Amino acid sequence: MPQFHYPCPGCSTTNSLHRADCQFEGVAWQAVEKAYTDIVARLAAGPTPEAALRDAVHGEWDALHQSALQRLQRNERVVEEEGNLRLLTAAEYKERVSEPTREPMATLYRKGSVPGCHDNAVFAMIAWYEFVGLSWPETKENVVAWLRDSGSWERGGFEEATPGELVEKKRHVYEQGYGWKEKARAAKAVIDRHA
């Protein structure tokens, strides 16, 4: 099941070590968690208009709450439907994040990897699924399916005998929680030149 780690809505860290330019540097971590739980607790009761959500929080709605809501929307945990905000169920979220829709990940997902960027592409896919909160078995399943369905494996250029073996060799990417953006950009540049 996808996990959630209360990322800072300003810089995405999941601990008190913020980026130097983060507007929430110095904010108590409990305040970050409270902003998220204020929002999630209300939306867990059912869809609600944003104005009603703002009125329902314990205490005052502030910049931290607004940024937390925007982060939940960007990460596709909360969606707007018919004027209401709605918290996705775990199953809905898992289905939604199984197929990346934003660049540069969308290109990697749709076009697959090509020789010359396999390492970066596989790294990015594993790191992205870890980032969105999928478990290791879910990540492995998604990356193996992507290698096959995108045509990446068929194009060749891998040393491993199977997609599963390749993904298992990259498990450290998942366990270390590496970022995906730099590797995804590098892979997309190669894929775009290859097209």
PAROVO-365504 format. One line per field, with one value per residue: x, y, z of N, C-alpha, C, O in turn; residue number from 1. Coordinates in pm, 1 decimal. Example, Ala and Ser with C-alpha at 12.3 -4.5 7.8 and 13.67 -1.06 7.14 Angstrom:
# residues 2
n.c1 c(1319.0,1285.0)
n.c2 c(-569.0,-225.0)
n.c3 c(780.0,708.0)
ca.c1 c(1230.0,1367.0)
ca.c2 c(-450.0,-106.0)
ca.c3 c(780.0,714.0)
c.c1 c(1320.0,1290.0)
c.c2 c(-330.0,3.0)
c.c3 c(780.0,787.0)
o.c1 c(1423.6,1340.9)
o.c2 c(-331.9,113.8)
o.c3 c(846.5,803.9)
i c(1,2)
# end
This chain:
# residues 195
n.c1 c(84.5,54.8,264.1,280.3,475.2,468.3,590.1,786.9,602.9,728.5,994.9,1009.8,1150.8,1161.9,1222.3,1377.1,1573.5,1584.0,1590.6,1812.2,1680.4,1417.1,1090.8,978.6,1175.9,1288.7,1033.8,846.3,846.7,618.5,423.4,419.8,329.2,79.4,-52.9,-91.6,-244.2,-469.8,-591.1,-617.4,-769.8,-1018.6,-1088.8,-1098.9,-1341.0,-1509.3,-1580.7,-1526.3,-1586.1,-1320.1,-1330.1,-1484.3,-1314.1,-1100.0,-1227.7,-1270.3,-1035.2,-834.0,-758.9,-590.0,-610.3,-326.7,-23.6,129.1,-66.2,-193.5,15.4,61.1,-180.4,-160.8,65.2,-37.1,-222.5,-56.0,91.2,-102.4,-269.3,-489.4,-775.5,-966.3,-1306.2,-1601.5,-1619.5,-1550.8,-1301.9,-1131.5,-1008.0,-805.8,-861.8,-649.3,-624.5,-711.0,-514.8,-280.9,-333.1,-337.9,-74.9,71.8,121.7,324.1,255.5,365.3,626.6,978.0,919.5,695.4,766.7,969.1,815.1,619.6,767.9,975.8,1300.6,1614.6,1912.7,2199.9,2085.9,1986.3,2067.9,2021.1,1745.6,1618.3,1700.6,1571.7,1299.1,1267.1,1335.6,1135.4,895.3,945.2,947.8,678.7,560.8,520.1,551.8,845.3,795.6,575.0,694.3,897.4,738.6,600.5,815.7,935.2,717.5,698.8,947.6,903.2,651.9,698.1,877.5,1141.2,1302.3,1306.6,1451.1,1707.7,2052.5,2102.9,2276.1,2183.0,1992.5,1715.2,1431.2,1346.0,1576.3,1744.4,1607.1,1611.6,1887.5,1909.0,1795.1,1904.2,1873.4,1607.8,1606.5,1782.1,1653.4,1700.2,1681.6,1479.0,1466.7,1698.9,1819.8,1604.1,1571.9,1816.1,1791.7,1561.8,1659.4,1832.3,1649.6,1480.2,1657.2,1696.7,1458.5)
n.c2 c(-117.7,227.9,456.1,739.2,1019.2,1273.6,1510.1,1809.6,2086.0,2283.8,2212.8,1939.5,1768.8,1503.5,1534.4,1739.3,1874.4,2108.9,2252.8,2523.0,2753.4,2717.0,2811.9,2717.4,2651.8,2599.1,2581.0,2401.9,2047.7,1915.2,2099.5,2090.5,1827.2,1853.1,2035.1,1877.0,1664.4,1801.9,1863.4,1610.5,1468.1,1600.1,1566.3,1292.0,1234.9,1284.8,1427.1,1780.1,2132.7,2369.5,2605.0,2525.5,2335.5,2495.4,2633.3,2426.4,2342.8,2282.8,2548.2,2816.5,2858.9,2864.9,2970.9,2740.4,2536.4,2589.0,2539.3,2269.9,2156.8,2217.3,2062.6,1804.9,1798.4,1828.1,1594.4,1418.8,1307.7,1430.8,1533.4,1754.8,1761.4,1842.7,2088.1,2017.9,1907.9,1601.6,1322.3,1073.8,720.5,454.9,257.0,394.6,592.2,437.1,322.4,554.8,657.6,460.1,503.4,739.7,1085.0,1333.6,1535.8,1486.6,1219.6,1114.4,1085.7,889.0,678.6,639.3,609.9,442.5,303.5,349.4,217.1,354.0,508.1,339.8,281.6,527.0,557.2,329.2,363.3,611.3,536.3,348.2,510.2,703.9,559.4,486.3,739.4,821.6,657.2,378.0,34.2,-181.6,-438.4,-357.6,-153.8,-296.0,-471.2,-284.1,-162.2,-378.5,-452.1,-213.9,-218.5,-432.6,-370.1,-119.8,-170.8,-148.4,-358.2,-534.8,-389.7,-432.0,-433.3,-471.9,-621.7,-813.8,-1120.7,-1123.3,-898.9,-884.0,-958.2,-743.8,-525.1,-604.3,-586.0,-314.5,-243.9,-102.0,163.8,215.2,158.7,349.6,583.0,765.4,1060.9,1123.1,1306.4,1422.6,1200.9,1120.0,1339.9,1328.0,1076.9,1124.1,1316.1,1163.7,978.8,1150.1,1240.1,1005.9,949.1)
n.c3 c(0.0,-77.0,92.5,319.0,393.5,518.2,371.0,371.0,272.6,133.0,50.3,26.8,200.9,443.9,702.1,958.0,818.9,609.9,275.8,207.2,113.0,184.0,270.9,502.9,678.7,1001.9,1108.4,1340.7,1333.0,1410.6,1351.3,1074.1,1032.7,1157.2,987.3,758.6,873.3,963.2,719.7,589.9,779.1,769.8,498.2,485.4,589.8,384.2,54.7,16.8,-15.0,-80.8,75.7,296.7,399.6,482.0,690.7,866.4,988.1,1277.2,1467.4,1298.1,942.3,751.5,575.8,575.6,587.7,339.5,159.6,218.1,131.6,-143.8,-205.5,-156.8,-363.7,-590.8,-566.9,-622.3,-428.7,-337.3,-509.5,-720.9,-770.6,-922.8,-784.4,-528.1,-292.8,-279.3,-107.4,-230.8,-233.7,-109.9,-305.9,-537.0,-551.4,-583.8,-834.1,-989.6,-965.7,-1080.7,-1344.6,-1456.9,-1520.0,-1554.0,-1692.6,-1649.7,-1637.8,-1768.7,-2039.5,-2019.3,-1922.7,-2126.4,-2371.6,-2307.1,-2226.8,-2397.8,-2557.2,-2408.2,-2218.6,-2030.6,-1759.8,-1623.9,-1677.8,-1561.6,-1297.2,-1245.0,-1271.0,-1061.0,-840.5,-862.5,-815.2,-551.3,-437.3,-470.8,-291.5,-313.9,-213.9,-192.3,-327.0,-490.8,-639.1,-774.7,-927.4,-1091.4,-1231.3,-1365.8,-1529.3,-1678.4,-1814.0,-1988.4,-2118.6,-2236.1,-2430.9,-2377.2,-2273.3,-2485.3,-2674.2,-2599.6,-2473.4,-2209.5,-1936.9,-1763.9,-1722.9,-1703.8,-1673.8,-1405.1,-1263.5,-1327.9,-1207.4,-940.6,-889.3,-869.4,-633.8,-422.6,-491.9,-435.2,-158.0,-54.0,-105.5,-313.8,-518.2,-813.9,-1025.3,-1158.2,-1287.1,-1443.4,-1615.0,-1754.7,-1881.7,-2038.7,-2218.3,-2378.6,-2483.4,-2627.6,-2824.8,-2958.7,-3081.0)
ca.c1 c(0.0,134.8,288.3,289.1,579.9,459.9,701.1,774.2,536.4,814.7,1115.1,988.7,1222.8,1074.6,1279.8,1399.1,1682.0,1523.1,1677.7,1846.9,1584.9,1280.4,1015.5,936.5,1293.5,1267.8,898.7,846.7,799.0,481.4,334.5,407.9,239.6,-55.4,-113.9,-139.8,-350.9,-590.5,-650.8,-653.9,-878.5,-1145.6,-1121.3,-1129.0,-1484.6,-1581.8,-1547.0,-1567.4,-1534.2,-1198.7,-1364.7,-1527.1,-1192.9,-1028.2,-1301.4,-1276.2,-907.6,-819.0,-670.0,-601.4,-557.3,-212.9,56.6,170.5,-181.5,-214.5,122.0,37.4,-288.2,-106.2,153.1,-125.1,-280.8,51.7,127.4,-221.1,-336.6,-617.0,-821.8,-1085.2,-1413.5,-1729.9,-1609.4,-1511.9,-1174.2,-1154.1,-891.2,-812.3,-839.3,-518.2,-632.0,-716.6,-383.4,-187.3,-363.6,-302.7,70.3,136.0,160.1,363.3,193.3,438.2,761.2,1027.4,882.8,595.0,838.4,1031.9,712.6,554.7,858.8,1068.8,1443.3,1689.7,2054.1,2264.2,2026.0,1920.7,2096.2,1948.0,1600.9,1575.4,1722.4,1464.5,1170.5,1266.2,1334.6,1005.6,795.8,973.3,906.7,532.0,517.1,492.1,640.5,943.9,732.2,495.8,790.3,959.4,635.0,576.2,932.9,946.2,611.1,738.5,1055.6,844.0,544.6,748.9,970.1,1279.2,1376.4,1319.3,1555.2,1836.7,2152.4,2110.5,2364.2,2108.9,1917.3,1571.7,1397.5,1342.1,1714.0,1791.2,1544.2,1662.8,2022.4,1895.5,1715.2,1967.9,1815.8,1484.7,1635.6,1851.0,1563.8,1760.0,1589.9,1459.5,1458.1,1820.7,1834.3,1494.8,1605.1,1925.5,1737.4,1470.2,1739.7,1878.7,1531.7,1435.5,1752.2,1684.5,1330.4)
ca.c2 c(0.0,349.3,517.4,884.6,1056.6,1414.4,1591.3,1954.2,2136.6,2378.5,2155.4,1794.6,1686.5,1434.1,1554.6,1881.3,1929.5,2173.9,2326.0,2654.6,2856.3,2673.8,2908.2,2655.1,2625.4,2644.4,2547.8,2275.6,1936.7,1885.0,2192.0,2036.8,1711.6,1901.8,2093.1,1765.0,1588.9,1885.6,1850.0,1471.1,1427.9,1654.2,1505.6,1149.8,1227.5,1296.0,1543.7,1907.6,2251.4,2420.6,2703.0,2451.0,2273.9,2601.7,2662.9,2308.7,2309.7,2317.7,2664.1,2900.8,2817.6,2952.7,2938.6,2600.2,2457.3,2608.3,2467.7,2126.4,2121.0,2220.2,1945.2,1688.2,1801.9,1800.2,1453.3,1344.9,1244.4,1502.3,1579.5,1839.3,1708.2,1911.6,2192.6,1962.3,1838.9,1463.4,1241.5,946.3,599.3,395.8,187.7,496.0,655.4,338.8,314.6,682.3,677.7,352.0,558.4,880.9,1171.8,1460.3,1527.4,1402.4,1078.9,1070.2,1039.7,760.7,576.5,613.6,567.4,341.4,332.6,313.5,202.3,481.1,571.1,236.9,295.2,643.8,536.0,232.2,434.1,710.2,469.1,292.8,622.5,770.8,478.1,500.4,874.9,831.7,579.7,236.3,-59.0,-241.9,-533.0,-283.1,-85.0,-396.9,-516.2,-176.7,-138.9,-494.9,-437.2,-103.0,-264.5,-518.0,-303.8,-4.5,-216.2,-125.5,-484.1,-589.3,-314.9,-488.2,-347.5,-501.4,-733.6,-911.2,-1219.3,-1097.3,-769.1,-897.2,-957.1,-606.1,-440.4,-647.7,-531.1,-170.9,-227.2,0.6,294.1,223.9,158.6,472.9,696.5,862.4,1139.9,1072.5,1410.1,1438.7,1081.6,1121.9,1441.5,1275.9,970.5,1184.9,1381.4,1057.6,924.9,1251.8,1238.3,876.4,943.0)
ca.c3 c(0.0,-79.5,222.2,315.4,487.1,555.7,319.6,386.8,152.0,63.1,-12.5,18.1,296.8,539.3,835.6,989.7,737.5,494.5,183.5,262.3,72.2,214.8,352.4,627.8,761.3,1139.3,1154.8,1415.0,1249.2,1452.6,1279.0,937.7,1042.6,1191.1,867.6,677.6,938.8,960.0,586.7,563.4,869.1,718.4,368.9,506.7,619.6,258.5,-27.4,75.6,-83.9,-17.4,179.1,415.1,453.8,553.7,813.8,953.6,1052.5,1418.7,1467.1,1178.9,812.0,725.3,457.0,586.3,544.7,196.0,89.7,236.0,39.7,-279.6,-218.3,-169.2,-497.8,-687.8,-554.8,-663.3,-315.4,-329.1,-639.8,-719.0,-854.2,-909.2,-683.8,-398.3,-280.2,-236.7,-77.6,-302.4,-155.5,-136.5,-434.9,-642.4,-559.5,-641.1,-977.3,-1051.5,-971.9,-1155.6,-1475.0,-1442.8,-1619.9,-1564.4,-1747.7,-1758.8,-1616.9,-1866.5,-2159.1,-1986.6,-1909.9,-2255.3,-2478.4,-2259.4,-2231.9,-2517.9,-2524.5,-2380.1,-2099.1,-1949.3,-1617.5,-1573.8,-1688.5,-1460.1,-1170.4,-1230.2,-1249.2,-925.0,-745.6,-869.0,-744.7,-408.1,-401.9,-460.2,-176.5,-334.3,-143.8,-283.1,-420.8,-589.3,-726.4,-861.3,-1021.7,-1187.7,-1316.8,-1454.2,-1630.3,-1765.6,-1902.7,-2092.8,-2192.7,-2311.3,-2534.3,-2332.2,-2261.4,-2620.7,-2745.6,-2561.7,-2412.7,-2066.9,-1904.0,-1685.0,-1801.2,-1698.0,-1614.6,-1259.9,-1214.6,-1341.4,-1105.4,-809.6,-874.9,-842.3,-512.1,-337.5,-529.0,-356.5,-14.7,-15.9,-125.9,-404.5,-599.6,-949.8,-1127.9,-1239.0,-1372.4,-1540.3,-1716.9,-1837.5,-1966.7,-2136.1,-2322.1,-2469.7,-2552.0,-2724.5,-2939.1,-3024.8,-3153.3)
c.c1 c(89.0,144.7,293.9,382.6,577.4,577.0,678.9,708.1,620.7,928.8,1114.1,1068.7,1123.0,1136.3,1307.0,1511.8,1625.5,1629.9,1700.0,1742.9,1439.6,1211.7,972.9,1054.4,1266.6,1127.9,905.4,785.3,656.2,382.0,313.6,309.6,95.6,-125.6,-170.3,-256.7,-479.1,-665.3,-702.8,-769.9,-1013.1,-1185.4,-1150.8,-1277.0,-1569.2,-1541.8,-1601.3,-1514.8,-1412.1,-1230.8,-1407.3,-1408.4,-1114.8,-1094.5,-1294.4,-1145.4,-907.4,-716.3,-692.7,-544.6,-445.6,-138.3,102.2,56.9,-201.7,-109.9,105.6,-73.7,-237.3,-14.5,69.3,-189.1,-175.4,90.5,10.0,-281.2,-476.0,-651.1,-942.8,-1184.6,-1541.5,-1728.7,-1572.4,-1372.4,-1203.0,-1020.1,-905.6,-794.9,-700.9,-517.7,-635.3,-580.1,-282.1,-208.6,-316.0,-151.8,142.9,184.2,194.3,306.1,265.4,578.4,864.6,985.1,783.4,661.8,903.6,928.1,653.1,649.0,953.8,1212.4,1502.6,1835.0,2119.7,2204.7,1961.5,1943.1,2017.4,1797.2,1550.1,1590.3,1605.4,1330.3,1161.5,1254.4,1198.8,898.7,819.3,923.0,755.3,474.8,482.4,593.5,742.6,878.5,648.1,586.5,851.0,860.7,611.0,693.6,953.5,841.4,645.5,847.7,999.0,746.7,593.4,840.2,1116.5,1359.8,1403.6,1428.0,1695.1,1930.2,2166.5,2201.3,2288.8,2025.8,1767.8,1547.0,1395.5,1480.9,1771.7,1736.1,1596.3,1803.6,2019.4,1815.9,1773.7,1914.5,1690.2,1517.2,1703.1,1765.3,1624.7,1651.9,1585.5,1477.6,1580.7,1838.4,1725.2,1521.7,1713.2,1874.7,1646.5,1547.8,1789.0,1761.3,1482.8,1528.2,1737.3,1562.3,1339.9)
c.c2 c(124.0,412.0,668.5,929.1,1202.3,1495.9,1738.4,2007.3,2236.7,2312.9,2003.5,1709.7,1618.2,1436.8,1703.8,1946.2,1984.6,2227.2,2464.8,2761.3,2821.4,2773.1,2850.5,2609.1,2681.4,2618.2,2412.3,2164.7,1898.4,1976.7,2144.6,1920.2,1754.6,1960.5,1982.1,1693.6,1669.3,1865.6,1708.7,1426.9,1477.2,1585.6,1356.2,1130.1,1238.9,1420.5,1672.9,2023.1,2305.1,2519.7,2633.4,2381.1,2375.5,2632.4,2548.3,2279.7,2355.0,2430.3,2745.1,2835.2,2916.3,2907.9,2793.2,2507.7,2467.3,2531.9,2316.8,2078.6,2117.2,2100.8,1819.4,1682.2,1770.6,1652.8,1360.5,1259.8,1303.7,1552.8,1670.0,1782.5,1783.5,2013.6,2146.3,1902.8,1700.2,1393.4,1109.3,830.4,545.8,327.1,286.7,561.9,561.9,327.4,439.7,698.2,566.5,399.5,706.5,966.4,1305.1,1436.5,1547.2,1256.1,1028.5,1018.5,905.1,650.1,539.3,553.0,456.9,385.7,288.9,293.7,340.5,552.4,469.0,256.8,411.6,620.2,441.3,293.8,529.5,643.7,413.5,405.8,693.0,691.7,480.2,635.2,886.3,737.0,434.3,151.6,-114.7,-344.7,-462.8,-211.7,-183.3,-443.9,-411.4,-156.4,-256.1,-485.7,-325.7,-146.0,-347.4,-439.6,-187.9,-44.9,-199.7,-254.2,-543.3,-518.6,-365.0,-386.8,-368.5,-622.0,-846.1,-1001.6,-1190.5,-956.3,-774.0,-893.2,-815.3,-518.7,-477.0,-593.3,-382.7,-143.7,-118.6,140.6,318.3,241.6,287.3,596.9,805.5,939.6,1088.7,1178.5,1419.5,1322.1,1078.7,1223.2,1391.4,1167.5,1027.6,1251.2,1279.6,1002.4,1022.1,1256.1,1112.3,870.9,993.1)
c.c3 c(0.0,59.6,205.8,425.3,528.6,501.4,349.2,260.4,73.9,-13.0,-20.8,115.0,389.5,678.9,854.0,910.3,606.9,399.7,241.6,229.7,105.0,307.7,487.5,713.8,900.3,1193.8,1224.8,1330.1,1285.6,1380.8,1135.4,939.2,1071.3,1069.2,778.3,744.5,948.3,828.4,564.0,652.3,817.1,588.1,380.9,538.5,493.0,181.7,34.5,-8.1,-8.7,94.4,308.5,481.0,536.0,688.2,914.5,1027.0,1198.0,1426.9,1340.9,1054.8,779.0,600.6,458.6,543.1,393.2,115.6,102.1,142.6,-104.4,-304.7,-235.0,-307.8,-604.0,-686.1,-582.4,-551.9,-298.9,-468.7,-621.4,-818.6,-822.8,-795.5,-544.4,-405.2,-225.9,-217.4,-151.9,-205.4,-190.9,-273.5,-551.6,-662.4,-625.3,-791.7,-1050.0,-1067.6,-1045.5,-1291.8,-1459.4,-1555.6,-1637.9,-1618.3,-1638.1,-1748.5,-1720.9,-1993.3,-2133.3,-1984.9,-2046.5,-2359.1,-2437.0,-2276.1,-2364.6,-2477.5,-2510.7,-2260.1,-2006.8,-1799.5,-1557.4,-1573.9,-1580.7,-1321.1,-1144.8,-1201.0,-1106.7,-822.8,-745.4,-793.6,-594.2,-359.3,-383.5,-355.8,-200.4,-257.6,-243.4,-376.3,-528.6,-688.9,-825.1,-968.5,-1130.8,-1282.7,-1412.7,-1565.6,-1728.1,-1862.8,-2018.0,-2181.0,-2279.2,-2426.3,-2495.6,-2330.3,-2399.1,-2701.3,-2712.5,-2498.8,-2263.1,-2045.6,-1834.1,-1776.2,-1806.4,-1644.0,-1462.0,-1198.2,-1219.6,-1228.6,-966.5,-785.4,-839.0,-714.6,-420.6,-368.3,-446.2,-208.2,32.1,-36.5,-212.5,-479.7,-742.6,-1057.4,-1217.2,-1335.9,-1479.5,-1650.6,-1811.4,-1932.8,-2074.5,-2249.1,-2424.2,-2549.7,-2658.9,-2846.2,-3021.1,-3114.9,-3294.7)
o.c1 c(189.9,46.6,309.8,371.6,681.1,656.8,565.4,753.6,587.2,957.8,1209.7,1055.8,1012.8,1106.1,1263.4,1542.5,1620.1,1745.5,1616.6,1719.6,1348.2,1267.3,935.0,1035.3,1226.6,1105.6,964.8,683.9,580.6,269.2,203.8,217.9,1.3,-245.0,-282.6,-357.3,-587.8,-787.7,-817.5,-859.1,-1111.4,-1301.9,-1219.9,-1331.9,-1687.9,-1476.5,-1707.9,-1407.3,-1401.5,-1164.5,-1370.5,-1402.7,-1068.9,-1025.8,-1310.7,-1144.8,-972.4,-598.9,-801.6,-443.8,-467.6,-183.2,112.5,80.1,-224.4,-142.2,133.1,-62.4,-267.8,-16.2,101.1,-207.9,-202.3,119.1,21.1,-337.1,-568.5,-565.8,-1012.7,-1152.1,-1584.8,-1825.0,-1563.6,-1329.6,-1287.5,-930.4,-1006.7,-722.0,-642.0,-420.5,-569.8,-536.1,-206.4,-112.1,-260.2,-105.2,263.1,277.4,104.4,307.5,230.8,640.3,838.5,1011.5,787.1,618.1,894.5,950.1,638.2,613.9,1006.8,1241.1,1448.1,1877.9,2096.8,2264.6,1889.5,1848.5,1954.4,1728.5,1449.7,1502.2,1546.9,1255.7,1059.5,1173.7,1152.1,820.7,723.6,862.6,708.9,353.8,420.3,707.9,728.0,903.6,649.8,558.5,855.5,896.0,602.3,673.2,986.2,872.6,624.0,841.3,1042.6,757.7,535.8,876.0,1205.7,1472.3,1512.0,1490.7,1789.4,1893.8,2234.9,2202.9,2327.9,1993.2,1700.5,1632.8,1438.5,1501.1,1839.7,1811.2,1621.9,1836.5,2116.5,1774.0,1699.4,1910.8,1668.9,1461.8,1683.3,1801.1,1603.4,1542.5,1676.9,1502.0,1567.8,1868.5,1750.9,1496.8,1704.0,1910.4,1652.9,1506.1,1787.5,1772.7,1447.7,1481.6,1763.0,1561.0,1240.1)
o.c2 c(125.9,419.4,720.1,882.5,1252.0,1546.6,1785.7,1976.0,2270.5,2350.5,1944.5,1587.3,1668.6,1352.1,1785.2,2063.2,1914.3,2244.6,2516.8,2850.9,2889.5,2813.1,2925.7,2535.8,2796.9,2631.8,2318.2,2185.5,1853.6,1936.2,2156.6,1914.6,1698.4,1938.0,1992.1,1665.3,1611.7,1852.5,1689.4,1355.7,1403.2,1550.5,1299.7,1022.0,1206.3,1509.4,1674.1,2011.5,2288.2,2518.1,2677.1,2369.0,2345.3,2654.8,2570.2,2199.0,2452.7,2409.2,2742.8,2764.8,3037.4,2818.6,2730.2,2411.3,2366.3,2467.5,2243.5,1972.3,2023.8,2043.6,1735.2,1573.9,1694.7,1593.8,1238.8,1153.1,1236.6,1608.4,1663.0,1758.6,1787.2,2024.1,2227.4,1853.4,1682.7,1404.3,1040.5,841.2,586.9,338.4,264.8,584.3,603.7,323.3,431.2,746.6,576.9,342.2,790.1,926.2,1382.1,1332.9,1619.5,1177.2,911.0,917.9,815.4,541.6,421.2,456.2,385.3,491.5,203.0,346.7,430.5,645.3,506.4,249.7,396.9,659.4,469.8,278.0,528.9,690.5,430.2,398.5,737.0,748.9,476.4,644.5,953.1,735.6,371.9,193.0,-96.9,-339.2,-503.8,-209.6,-156.8,-454.9,-445.4,-135.6,-234.7,-508.8,-340.7,-113.5,-333.2,-442.3,-160.9,38.4,-233.7,-258.6,-595.7,-580.2,-342.8,-271.8,-291.1,-714.0,-962.4,-965.9,-1228.5,-900.4,-679.0,-832.3,-772.2,-447.0,-388.9,-557.8,-330.4,-30.4,-51.3,226.3,427.6,329.0,329.4,705.0,924.2,887.8,1019.5,1142.9,1423.9,1342.8,1039.5,1194.9,1409.4,1166.3,984.6,1243.5,1306.9,981.6,980.2,1273.8,1113.1,797.4,993.7)
o.c3 c(70.5,133.5,95.2,538.8,572.4,580.3,351.9,150.4,-39.7,-126.6,-71.2,112.0,411.2,763.0,772.6,933.1,506.0,438.5,315.7,310.9,58.5,410.0,577.3,810.8,915.0,1314.1,1172.1,1263.4,1199.4,1352.8,1081.0,857.3,1015.6,1049.8,728.7,679.6,942.3,826.7,523.8,606.1,820.3,569.3,296.1,516.9,494.6,236.3,96.0,-67.0,112.8,198.2,417.6,603.4,646.2,787.8,1034.5,1120.0,1235.0,1396.4,1283.5,1060.7,778.7,528.7,353.3,470.2,326.4,15.8,7.1,81.5,-178.5,-413.7,-319.0,-363.1,-697.2,-790.3,-567.7,-577.3,-253.0,-537.8,-520.3,-934.9,-707.6,-719.5,-452.3,-509.5,-138.2,-300.9,-137.3,-106.8,-290.9,-348.2,-653.5,-775.2,-712.8,-868.1,-1159.3,-1170.7,-1070.3,-1348.3,-1449.7,-1671.9,-1727.6,-1593.8,-1541.9,-1839.2,-1757.4,-2049.1,-2217.1,-2038.8,-2077.9,-2426.5,-2521.9,-2332.0,-2434.0,-2375.0,-2591.5,-2205.9,-1914.3,-1721.0,-1452.7,-1479.6,-1515.4,-1236.6,-1036.5,-1114.9,-1039.8,-730.1,-640.3,-717.3,-516.9,-252.5,-291.1,-333.4,-114.3,-238.6,-364.4,-496.6,-644.7,-808.8,-945.2,-1086.0,-1248.8,-1402.3,-1529.5,-1682.4,-1848.4,-1981.4,-2132.2,-2303.6,-2384.5,-2509.6,-2573.3,-2379.9,-2424.9,-2787.5,-2788.4,-2474.1,-2196.2,-2127.4,-1844.8,-1889.4,-1902.3,-1575.8,-1396.4,-1093.1,-1126.4,-1162.6,-884.4,-672.2,-784.3,-691.2,-349.2,-280.0,-393.8,-141.6,146.0,10.4,-187.9,-501.9,-787.4,-1172.7,-1339.5,-1453.4,-1593.3,-1767.8,-1932.8,-2050.6,-2189.7,-2364.7,-2544.2,-2670.5,-2769.2,-2958.8,-3141.5,-3213.6,-3366.8)
i c(1,2,3,4,5,6,7,8,9,10,11,12,13,14,15,16,17,18,19,20,21,22,23,24,25,26,27,28,29,30,31,32,33,34,35,36,37,38,39,40,41,42,43,44,45,46,47,48,49,50,51,52,53,54,55,56,57,58,59,60,61,62,63,64,65,66,67,68,69,70,71,72,73,74,75,76,77,78,79,80,81,82,83,84,85,86,87,88,89,90,91,92,93,94,95,96,97,98,99,100,101,102,103,104,105,106,107,108,109,110,111,112,113,114,115,116,117,118,119,120,121,122,123,124,125,126,127,128,129,130,131,132,133,134,135,136,137,138,139,140,141,142,143,144,145,146,147,148,149,150,151,152,153,154,155,156,157,158,159,160,161,162,163,164,165,166,167,168,169,170,171,172,173,174,175,176,177,178,179,180,181,182,183,184,185,186,187,188,189,190,191,192,193,194,195)
# end
